[in-house]
């Protein structure tokens, strides 16, 4: 039986907070959903929730989580209050399902977002409350046995095209495409290439070697 990071009594509150966080980030503050979710996954706030810290699971509102992620990942302090949140928004549903699956699977937010896109989370989320999530979780599980390269999943999780990654990392586009198609073995890549890619993607070099 799988051991979860925290008691399920915290799950609804945590899921709702993450859902509202994503809704506010996109609809009130103009963030790109996929890019913001990946920054959340790289933040200390995400690590605290993955570890089951009750101060984060129960003690942070969606807005407070958003502000913390902005400060931790961009050094930005936002004071503009959001307007009312629609709990039926696409952004809310994506965040809510992300939290539910993270609890269920014990995977990190970051690993989940390298396999499942922001739009896929929103599309997979149930239309009705109380829906059995097992079939949805099974569909997400299938993403992890995909033949996609790790580089491609991480790039997509950042909401970045191959061209953008090439421009920002100065790694040739043809090289990136070869690694993603597995025509070239990224495990044999030069250290400086791995360093440039991981720097742009905000991950460890080791994360790309799968």
FIKOLZA-1660 file (N, C-alpha, C; in steps of 0.1 Angstrom, whole numbers, plus 5000, padded with zeros to 4 digits):
% residues 210
   i   px   py   pz ch aa at
   1 5008 4988 5000  A  X  N
   1 5000 5000 5000  A  X CA
   1 5009 5012 5000  A  X  C
   2 5005 5022 4992  A  X  N
   2 5013 5034 4990  A  X CA
   2 5012 5043 5003  A  X  C
   3 5023 5048 5008  A  X  N
   3 5023 5057 5019  A  X CA
   3 5023 5072 5014  A  X  C
   4 5013 5079 5018  A  X  N
   4 5012 5093 5013  A  X CA
   4 5020 5103 5022  A  X  C
   5 5023 5114 5017  A  X  N
   5 5031 5124 5025  A  X CA
   5 5023 5130 5036  A  X  C
   6 5010 5131 5035  A  X  N
   6 5002 5137 5045  A  X CA
   6 4988 5131 5046  A  X  C
   7 4982 5133 5057  A  X  N
   7 4969 5128 5060  A  X CA
   7 4958 5133 5050  A  X  C
   8 4949 5125 5045  A  X  N
   8 4939 5130 5035  A  X CA
   8 4930 5141 5040  A  X  C
   9 4929 5143 5053  A  X  N
   9 4921 5153 5058  A  X CA
   9 4926 5167 5053  A  X  C
  10 4939 5168 5050  A  X  N
  10 4944 5180 5044  A  X CA
  10 4942 5182 5029  A  X  C
  11 4938 5171 5023  A  X  N
  11 4939 5171 5008  A  X CA
  11 4929 5182 5001  A  X  C
  12 4917 5182 5006  A  X  N
  12 4907 5192 5000  A  X CA
  12 4912 5206 5001  A  X  C
  13 4917 5210 5013  A  X  N
  13 4922 5223 5016  A  X CA
  13 4934 5226 5007  A  X  C
  14 4943 5217 5006  A  X  N
  14 4955 5219 4998  A  X CA
  14 4952 5220 4983  A  X  C
  15 4943 5211 4978  A  X  N
  15 4939 5212 4964  A  X CA
  15 4932 5225 4961  A  X  C
  16 4923 5229 4970  A  X  N
  16 4916 5242 4967  A  X CA
  16 4926 5254 4967  A  X  C
  17 4935 5254 4976  A  X  N
  17 4945 5265 4976  A  X CA
  17 4953 5265 4964  A  X  C
  18 4958 5254 4959  A  X  N
  18 4966 5253 4947  A  X CA
  18 4957 5257 4935  A  X  C
  19 4945 5253 4935  A  X  N
  19 4936 5257 4924  A  X CA
  19 4934 5272 4923  A  X  C
  20 4931 5278 4935  A  X  N
  20 4929 5293 4935  A  X CA
  20 4942 5300 4932  A  X  C
  21 4954 5294 4936  A  X  N
  21 4967 5300 4933  A  X CA
  21 4968 5301 4918  A  X  C
  22 4965 5290 4911  A  X  N
  22 4967 5290 4896  A  X CA
  22 4957 5300 4890  A  X  C
  23 4945 5299 4894  A  X  N
  23 4935 5308 4889  A  X CA
  23 4939 5323 4890  A  X  C
  24 4944 5327 4902  A  X  N
  24 4948 5341 4904  A  X CA
  24 4960 5344 4896  A  X  C
  25 4970 5335 4895  A  X  N
  25 4982 5337 4887  A  X CA
  25 4979 5340 4873  A  X  C
  26 4969 5333 4867  A  X  N
  26 4966 5335 4853  A  X CA
  26 4956 5346 4850  A  X  C
  27 4945 5346 4858  A  X  N
  27 4934 5355 4855  A  X CA
  27 4935 5368 4861  A  X  C
  28 4942 5369 4872  A  X  N
  28 4943 5382 4879  A  X CA
  28 4957 5389 4877  A  X  C
  29 4967 5380 4875  A  X  N
  29 4981 5386 4874  A  X CA
  29 4988 5384 4861  A  X  C
  30 4981 5377 4851  A  X  N
  30 4986 5377 4837  A  X CA
  30 4997 5367 4835  A  X  C
  31 4999 5357 4844  A  X  N
  31 5009 5347 4841  A  X CA
  31 5004 5337 4831  A  X  C
  32 5014 5330 4825  A  X  N
  32 5011 5319 4816  A  X CA
  32 5009 5306 4824  A  X  C
  33 4998 5299 4823  A  X  N
  33 4995 5288 4832  A  X CA
  33 5006 5278 4833  A  X  C
  34 5011 5273 4822  A  X  N
  34 5021 5262 4822  A  X CA
  34 5034 5267 4828  A  X  C
  35 5038 5280 4825  A  X  N
  35 5051 5285 4830  A  X CA
  35 5050 5288 4845  A  X  C
  36 5038 5292 4850  A  X  N
  36 5037 5295 4864  A  X CA
  36 5037 5282 4872  A  X  C
  37 5030 5272 4867  A  X  N
  37 5029 5259 4874  A  X CA
  37 5043 5253 4875  A  X  C
  38 5051 5254 4865  A  X  N
  38 5065 5249 4866  A  X CA
  38 5073 5257 4876  A  X  C
  39 5071 5270 4877  A  X  N
  39 5078 5278 4887  A  X CA
  39 5073 5274 4901  A  X  C
  40 5061 5271 4902  A  X  N
  40 5056 5266 4915  A  X CA
  40 5063 5253 4919  A  X  C
  41 5064 5244 4909  A  X  N
  41 5070 5231 4912  A  X CA
  41 5084 5232 4916  A  X  C
  42 5091 5243 4912  A  X  N
  42 5105 5245 4915  A  X CA
  42 5107 5253 4928  A  X  C
  43 5096 5257 4934  A  X  N
  43 5096 5266 4946  A  X CA
  43 5097 5258 4959  A  X  C
  44 5101 5266 4969  A  X  N
  44 5102 5260 4983  A  X CA
  44 5088 5257 4988  A  X  C
  45 5078 5265 4983  A  X  N
  45 5064 5262 4987  A  X CA
  45 5059 5248 4983  A  X  C
  46 5063 5244 4971  A  X  N
  46 5059 5231 4966  A  X CA
  46 5066 5220 4974  A  X  C
  47 5079 5222 4977  A  X  N
  47 5086 5213 4985  A  X CA
  47 5080 5211 4999  A  X  C
  48 5075 5222 5005  A  X  N
  48 5069 5221 5018  A  X CA
  48 5056 5213 5017  A  X  C
  49 5048 5215 5006  A  X  N
  49 5036 5208 5005  A  X CA
  49 5038 5193 5002  A  X  C
  50 5048 5190 4994  A  X  N
  50 5052 5176 4991  A  X CA
  50 5056 5169 5004  A  X  C
  51 5062 5176 5013  A  X  N
  51 5067 5170 5025  A  X CA
  51 5056 5169 5036  A  X  C
  52 5044 5175 5033  A  X  N
  52 5033 5174 5042  A  X CA
  52 5033 5184 5053  A  X  C
  53 5040 5196 5051  A  X  N
  53 5041 5206 5061  A  X CA
  53 5027 5212 5063  A  X  C
  54 5021 5210 5075  A  X  N
  54 5007 5215 5077  A  X CA
  54 5006 5230 5076  A  X  C
  55 5016 5238 5079  A  X  N
  55 5016 5252 5078  A  X CA
  55 5013 5256 5063  A  X  C
  56 5017 5248 5054  A  X  N
  56 5014 5251 5040  A  X CA
  56 5001 5244 5035  A  X  C
  57 4998 5232 5040  A  X  N
  57 4986 5225 5036  A  X CA
  57 4973 5232 5041  A  X  C
  58 4974 5237 5053  A  X  N
  58 4962 5243 5059  A  X CA
  58 4964 5258 5062  A  X  C
  59 4976 5263 5062  A  X  N
  59 4978 5277 5066  A  X CA
  59 4981 5287 5055  A  X  C
  60 4980 5283 5042  A  X  N
  60 4982 5292 5032  A  X CA
  60 4970 5293 5023  A  X  C
  61 4966 5305 5020  A  X  N
  61 4955 5306 5010  A  X CA
  61 4961 5305 4996  A  X  C
  62 4952 5305 4986  A  X  N
  62 4957 5304 4972  A  X CA
  62 4965 5317 4969  A  X  C
  63 4960 5328 4973  A  X  N
  63 4967 5341 4970  A  X CA
  63 4981 5341 4977  A  X  C
  64 4981 5336 4990  A  X  N
  64 4994 5336 4997  A  X CA
  64 5004 5327 4991  A  X  C
  65 4999 5316 4985  A  X  N
  65 5008 5307 4978  A  X CA
  65 5014 5314 4966  A  X  C
  66 5005 5320 4958  A  X  N
  66 5009 5327 4946  A  X CA
  66 5020 5338 4949  A  X  C
  67 5018 5346 4959  A  X  N
  67 5027 5356 4963  A  X CA
  67 5041 5350 4967  A  X  C
  68 5040 5339 4974  A  X  N
  68 5052 5332 4979  A  X CA
  68 5060 5327 4967  A  X  C
  69 5053 5321 4957  A  X  N
  69 5060 5315 4945  A  X CA
  69 5066 5327 4937  A  X  C
  70 5059 5338 4936  A  X  N
  70 5065 5349 4929  A  X CA
  70 5078 5354 4935  A  X  C
  71 5077 5355 4949  A  X  N
  71 5089 5360 4956  A  X CA
  71 5101 5350 4955  A  X  C
  72 5098 5337 4956  A  X  N
  72 5108 5327 4956  A  X CA
  72 5114 5325 4943  A  X  C
  73 5107 5326 4932  A  X  N
  73 5112 5323 4919  A  X CA
  73 5115 5335 4910  A  X  C
  74 5110 5347 4914  A  X  N
  74 5112 5359 4906  A  X CA
  74 5117 5371 4915  A  X  C
  75 5116 5369 4928  A  X  N
  75 5120 5380 4937  A  X CA
  75 5110 5391 4936  A  X  C
  76 5097 5388 4931  A  X  N
  76 5087 5399 4930  A  X CA
  76 5078 5399 4942  A  X  C
  77 5074 5410 4946  A  X  N
  77 5065 5412 4957  A  X CA
  77 5052 5419 4952  A  X  C
  78 5041 5411 4950  A  X  N
  78 5029 5417 4945  A  X CA
  78 5020 5420 4956  A  X  C
  79 5014 5432 4955  A  X  N
  79 5005 5436 4966  A  X CA
  79 4990 5438 4961  A  X  C
  80 4989 5438 4947  A  X  N
  80 4975 5440 4942  A  X CA
  80 4966 5429 4945  A  X  C
  81 4955 5431 4952  A  X  N
  81 4946 5420 4955  A  X CA
  81 4938 5415 4943  A  X  C
  82 4935 5402 4943  A  X  N
  82 4928 5397 4931  A  X CA
  82 4913 5399 4933  A  X  C
  83 4906 5398 4922  A  X  N
  83 4891 5398 4923  A  X CA
  83 4886 5384 4926  A  X  C
  84 4873 5383 4926  A  X  N
  84 4867 5370 4930  A  X CA
  84 4872 5358 4921  A  X  C
  85 4874 5347 4927  A  X  N
  85 4879 5335 4919  A  X CA
  85 4867 5326 4915  A  X  C
  86 4866 5322 4902  A  X  N
  86 4857 5313 4898  A  X CA
  86 4862 5299 4899  A  X  C
  87 4856 5291 4908  A  X  N
  87 4861 5278 4911  A  X CA
  87 4859 5268 4899  A  X  C
  88 4853 5273 4889  A  X  N
  88 4851 5264 4877  A  X CA
  88 4860 5268 4866  A  X  C
  89 4869 5277 4868  A  X  N
  89 4879 5281 4858  A  X CA
  89 4888 5269 4854  A  X  C
  90 4893 5270 4842  A  X  N
  90 4903 5260 4837  A  X CA
  90 4915 5260 4846  A  X  C
  91 4919 5272 4850  A  X  N
  91 4931 5273 4858  A  X CA
  91 4930 5266 4871  A  X  C
  92 4918 5269 4877  A  X  N
  92 4915 5263 4891  A  X CA
  92 4915 5248 4889  A  X  C
  93 4909 5242 4879  A  X  N
  93 4908 5228 4878  A  X CA
  93 4921 5221 4876  A  X  C
  94 4930 5228 4868  A  X  N
  94 4944 5223 4866  A  X CA
  94 4951 5222 4879  A  X  C
  95 4951 5233 4887  A  X  N
  95 4958 5233 4900  A  X CA
  95 4952 5223 4909  A  X  C
  96 4939 5222 4910  A  X  N
  96 4932 5212 4919  A  X CA
  96 4936 5198 4916  A  X  C
  97 4936 5194 4903  A  X  N
  97 4939 5181 4899  A  X CA
  97 4954 5178 4902  A  X  C
  98 4963 5188 4899  A  X  N
  98 4977 5186 4902  A  X CA
  98 4979 5182 4917  A  X  C
  99 4972 5189 4926  A  X  N
  99 4974 5186 4940  A  X CA
  99 4969 5172 4944  A  X  C
 100 4957 5169 4938  A  X  N
 100 4951 5156 4940  A  X CA
 100 4961 5145 4936  A  X  C
 101 4966 5146 4924  A  X  N
 101 4975 5135 4918  A  X CA
 101 4988 5135 4926  A  X  C
 102 4993 5146 4930  A  X  N
 102 5006 5146 4937  A  X CA
 102 5004 5139 4950  A  X  C
 103 4993 5141 4957  A  X  N
 103 4990 5133 4970  A  X CA
 103 4989 5118 4967  A  X  C
 104 4982 5115 4956  A  X  N
 104 4979 5101 4953  A  X CA
 104 4992 5094 4949  A  X  C
 105 5000 5100 4941  A  X  N
 105 5011 5093 4935  A  X CA
 105 5024 5094 4943  A  X  C
 106 5025 5104 4952  A  X  N
 106 5037 5107 4959  A  X CA
 106 5049 5112 4950  A  X  C
 107 5046 5115 4938  A  X  N
 107 5056 5121 4929  A  X CA
 107 5057 5136 4932  A  X  C
 108 5068 5142 4929  A  X  N
 108 5070 5156 4931  A  X CA
 108 5061 5164 4920  A  X  C
 109 5058 5176 4924  A  X  N
 109 5051 5184 4914  A  X CA
 109 5059 5186 4902  A  X  C
 110 5072 5187 4903  A  X  N
 110 5081 5189 4892  A  X CA
 110 5080 5177 4882  A  X  C
 111 5081 5165 4888  A  X  N
 111 5081 5153 4880  A  X CA
 111 5067 5152 4872  A  X  C
 112 5057 5155 4879  A  X  N
 112 5043 5154 4873  A  X CA
 112 5043 5164 4861  A  X  C
 113 5048 5176 4863  A  X  N
 113 5047 5186 4852  A  X CA
 113 5056 5184 4841  A  X  C
 114 5066 5175 4842  A  X  N
 114 5074 5171 4831  A  X CA
 114 5067 5161 4822  A  X  C
 115 5056 5154 4828  A  X  N
 115 5049 5144 4820  A  X CA
 115 5035 5148 4815  A  X  C
 116 5029 5158 4823  A  X  N
 116 5016 5162 4820  A  X CA
 116 5016 5177 4818  A  X  C
 117 5010 5182 4807  A  X  N
 117 5009 5197 4805  A  X CA
 117 4998 5203 4813  A  X  C
 118 4999 5216 4814  A  X  N
 118 4989 5224 4820  A  X CA
 118 4975 5222 4814  A  X  C
 119 4975 5222 4801  A  X  N
 119 4962 5220 4794  A  X CA
 119 4957 5206 4796  A  X  C
 120 4966 5196 4796  A  X  N
 120 4961 5182 4799  A  X CA
 120 4955 5181 4813  A  X  C
 121 4961 5187 4822  A  X  N
 121 4955 5187 4836  A  X CA
 121 4941 5193 4836  A  X  C
 122 4940 5204 4829  A  X  N
 122 4927 5211 4829  A  X CA
 122 4916 5202 4822  A  X  C
 123 4920 5196 4811  A  X  N
 123 4911 5187 4803  A  X CA
 123 4907 5174 4811  A  X  C
 124 4917 5169 4818  A  X  N
 124 4914 5157 4826  A  X CA
 124 4906 5159 4838  A  X  C
 125 4906 5171 4844  A  X  N
 125 4900 5173 4857  A  X CA
 125 4885 5171 4855  A  X  C
 126 4878 5165 4866  A  X  N
 126 4864 5161 4865  A  X CA
 126 4855 5173 4864  A  X  C
 127 4844 5172 4857  A  X  N
 127 4834 5183 4856  A  X CA
 127 4826 5184 4868  A  X  C
 128 4824 5173 4875  A  X  N
 128 4815 5172 4887  A  X CA
 128 4823 5169 4899  A  X  C
 129 4820 5176 4910  A  X  N
 129 4826 5172 4923  A  X CA
 129 4822 5158 4927  A  X  C
 130 4831 5152 4934  A  X  N
 130 4828 5138 4939  A  X CA
 130 4830 5127 4929  A  X  C
 131 4835 5131 4917  A  X  N
 131 4838 5121 4907  A  X CA
 131 4850 5112 4912  A  X  C
 132 4848 5099 4909  A  X  N
 132 4859 5089 4912  A  X CA
 132 4871 5093 4903  A  X  C
 133 4883 5096 4910  A  X  N
 133 4894 5100 4902  A  X CA
 133 4904 5089 4898  A  X  C
 134 4900 5077 4901  A  X  N
 134 4910 5066 4898  A  X CA
 134 4912 5065 4883  A  X  C
 135 4902 5066 4874  A  X  N
 135 4905 5065 4860  A  X CA
 135 4913 5077 4855  A  X  C
 136 4911 5088 4861  A  X  N
 136 4919 5100 4857  A  X CA
 136 4934 5098 4861  A  X  C
 137 4936 5093 4874  A  X  N
 137 4949 5090 4878  A  X CA
 137 4956 5080 4869  A  X  C
 138 4948 5070 4865  A  X  N
 138 4954 5060 4856  A  X CA
 138 4959 5066 4843  A  X  C
 139 4951 5075 4838  A  X  N
 139 4955 5082 4825  A  X CA
 139 4968 5090 4827  A  X  C
 140 4969 5096 4839  A  X  N
 140 4982 5104 4842  A  X CA
 140 4993 5094 4844  A  X  C
 141 4991 5083 4850  A  X  N
 141 5001 5073 4852  A  X CA
 141 5007 5069 4839  A  X  C
 142 4998 5067 4829  A  X  N
 142 5003 5063 4816  A  X CA
 142 5013 5072 4809  A  X  C
 143 5012 5085 4813  A  X  N
 143 5022 5095 4808  A  X CA
 143 5036 5092 4812  A  X  C
 144 5038 5085 4823  A  X  N
 144 5051 5082 4828  A  X CA
 144 5057 5070 4822  A  X  C
 145 5050 5063 4814  A  X  N
 145 5056 5051 4807  A  X CA
 145 5057 5055 4792  A  X  C
 146 5055 5067 4789  A  X  N
 146 5057 5072 4775  A  X CA
 146 5071 5071 4771  A  X  C
 147 5074 5070 4758  A  X  N
 147 5087 5069 4752  A  X CA
 147 5093 5083 4750  A  X  C
 148 5086 5094 4754  A  X  N
 148 5092 5107 4753  A  X CA
 148 5104 5109 4761  A  X  C
 149 5114 5116 4755  A  X  N
 149 5126 5119 4762  A  X CA
 149 5123 5128 4774  A  X  C
 150 5132 5127 4784  A  X  N
 150 5131 5136 4796  A  X CA
 150 5132 5150 4792  A  X  C
 151 5141 5153 4783  A  X  N
 151 5143 5167 4779  A  X CA
 151 5131 5173 4773  A  X  C
 152 5124 5165 4765  A  X  N
 152 5111 5170 4759  A  X CA
 152 5101 5173 4769  A  X  C
 153 5099 5163 4779  A  X  N
 153 5089 5165 4789  A  X CA
 153 5092 5177 4798  A  X  C
 154 5105 5180 4801  A  X  N
 154 5108 5191 4809  A  X CA
 154 5106 5204 4801  A  X  C
 155 5110 5204 4789  A  X  N
 155 5108 5216 4780  A  X CA
 155 5093 5219 4779  A  X  C
 156 5085 5209 4777  A  X  N
 156 5071 5212 4775  A  X CA
 156 5065 5216 4789  A  X  C
 157 5070 5211 4800  A  X  N
 157 5065 5215 4813  A  X CA
 157 5068 5230 4815  A  X  C
 158 5078 5235 4809  A  X  N
 158 5082 5249 4810  A  X CA
 158 5074 5258 4801  A  X  C
 159 5066 5252 4792  A  X  N
 159 5059 5259 4782  A  X CA
 159 5067 5265 4771  A  X  C
 160 5078 5258 4768  A  X  N
 160 5088 5264 4759  A  X CA
 160 5089 5256 4746  A  X  C
 161 5091 5262 4735  A  X  N
 161 5093 5255 4722  A  X CA
 161 5108 5251 4721  A  X  C
 162 5110 5242 4711  A  X  N
 162 5124 5239 4709  A  X CA
 162 5132 5251 4704  A  X  C
 163 5126 5259 4696  A  X  N
 163 5133 5271 4691  A  X CA
 163 5137 5281 4703  A  X  C
 164 5127 5282 4712  A  X  N
 164 5130 5291 4723  A  X CA
 164 5141 5286 4732  A  X  C
 165 5141 5272 4734  A  X  N
 165 5151 5266 4742  A  X CA
 165 5165 5268 4735  A  X  C
 166 5165 5266 4722  A  X  N
 166 5178 5268 4715  A  X CA
 166 5183 5282 4716  A  X  C
 167 5174 5292 4714  A  X  N
 167 5178 5306 4715  A  X CA
 167 5184 5309 4729  A  X  C
 168 5177 5305 4739  A  X  N
 168 5181 5309 4753  A  X CA
 168 5193 5301 4758  A  X  C
 169 5195 5289 4753  A  X  N
 169 5206 5281 4757  A  X CA
 169 5218 5281 4748  A  X  C
 170 5216 5286 4736  A  X  N
 170 5226 5287 4725  A  X CA
 170 5230 5273 4721  A  X  C
 171 5222 5263 4725  A  X  N
 171 5225 5249 4720  A  X CA
 171 5218 5248 4706  A  X  C
 172 5224 5243 4696  A  X  N
 172 5218 5243 4682  A  X CA
 172 5205 5236 4682  A  X  C
 173 5195 5241 4675  A  X  N
 173 5182 5235 4674  A  X CA
 173 5183 5221 4669  A  X  C
 174 5191 5218 4660  A  X  N
 174 5193 5204 4654  A  X CA
 174 5197 5194 4665  A  X  C
 175 5205 5199 4675  A  X  N
 175 5210 5191 4686  A  X CA
 175 5199 5188 4695  A  X  C
 176 5191 5198 4699  A  X  N
 176 5179 5196 4708  A  X CA
 176 5169 5186 4701  A  X  C
 177 5167 5188 4689  A  X  N
 177 5157 5179 4682  A  X CA
 177 5162 5164 4682  A  X  C
 178 5175 5163 4680  A  X  N
 178 5181 5149 4680  A  X CA
 178 5180 5143 4694  A  X  C
 179 5183 5151 4704  A  X  N
 179 5181 5145 4718  A  X CA
 179 5167 5142 4721  A  X  C
 180 5158 5150 4717  A  X  N
 180 5144 5147 4720  A  X CA
 180 5138 5135 4712  A  X  C
 181 5143 5133 4700  A  X  N
 181 5139 5121 4692  A  X CA
 181 5147 5109 4696  A  X  C
 182 5157 5111 4705  A  X  N
 182 5166 5100 4709  A  X CA
 182 5175 5095 4698  A  X  C
 183 5177 5104 4688  A  X  N
 183 5186 5101 4677  A  X CA
 183 5200 5102 4682  A  X  C
 184 5202 5111 4692  A  X  N
 184 5215 5112 4698  A  X CA
 184 5213 5109 4713  A  X  C
 185 5222 5103 4719  A  X  N
 185 5221 5100 4734  A  X CA
 185 5225 5111 4742  A  X  C
 186 5216 5117 4749  A  X  N
 186 5219 5129 4758  A  X CA
 186 5228 5126 4769  A  X  C
 187 5229 5113 4773  A  X  N
 187 5238 5109 4783  A  X CA
 187 5253 5111 4779  A  X  C
 188 5255 5112 4766  A  X  N
 188 5269 5114 4761  A  X CA
 188 5271 5129 4757  A  X  C
 189 5262 5137 4761  A  X  N
 189 5263 5151 4758  A  X CA
 189 5275 5158 4766  A  X  C
 190 5281 5168 4760  A  X  N
 190 5291 5175 4768  A  X CA
 190 5285 5182 4780  A  X  C
 191 5293 5183 4790  A  X  N
 191 5288 5189 4802  A  X CA
 191 5283 5204 4801  A  X  C
 192 5290 5211 4792  A  X  N
 192 5286 5225 4790  A  X CA
 192 5272 5226 4783  A  X  C
 193 5269 5216 4774  A  X  N
 193 5256 5216 4768  A  X CA
 193 5245 5213 4779  A  X  C
 194 5248 5203 4787  A  X  N
 194 5238 5199 4798  A  X CA
 194 5236 5211 4807  A  X  C
 195 5247 5218 4810  A  X  N
 195 5247 5229 4819  A  X CA
 195 5238 5240 4814  A  X  C
 196 5240 5244 4801  A  X  N
 196 5232 5254 4794  A  X CA
 196 5217 5251 4794  A  X  C
 197 5214 5238 4790  A  X  N
 197 5200 5234 4789  A  X CA
 197 5194 5234 4803  A  X  C
 198 5201 5228 4813  A  X  N
 198 5195 5228 4826  A  X CA
 198 5193 5242 4832  A  X  C
 199 5202 5251 4829  A  X  N
 199 5201 5264 4834  A  X CA
 199 5188 5271 4829  A  X  C
 200 5186 5270 4816  A  X  N
 200 5174 5276 4810  A  X CA
 200 5161 5269 4815  A  X  C
 201 5162 5256 4817  A  X  N
 201 5150 5248 4821  A  X CA
 201 5148 5248 4836  A  X  C
 202 5158 5254 4843  A  X  N
 202 5157 5255 4858  A  X CA
 202 5156 5241 4864  A  X  C
 203 5164 5232 4860  A  X  N
 203 5165 5219 4866  A  X CA
 203 5179 5214 4868  A  X  C
 204 5181 5203 4874  A  X  N
 204 5195 5198 4875  A  X CA
 204 5199 5191 4863  A  X  C
 205 5212 5190 4860  A  X  N
 205 5217 5183 4848  A  X CA
 205 5212 5169 4848  A  X  C
 206 5212 5163 4860  A  X  N
 206 5209 5149 4861  A  X CA
 206 5194 5146 4857  A  X  C
 207 5186 5156 4859  A  X  N
 207 5172 5155 4855  A  X CA
 207 5170 5152 4840  A  X  C
 208 5180 5156 4832  A  X  N
 208 5179 5155 4817  A  X CA
 208 5184 5141 4812  A  X  C
 209 5190 5134 4821  A  X  N
 209 5197 5121 4817  A  X CA
 209 5188 5109 4819  A  X  C
 210 5176 5110 4813  A  X  N
 210 5167 5099 4813  A  X CA
 210 5159 5098 4801  A  X  C
% end
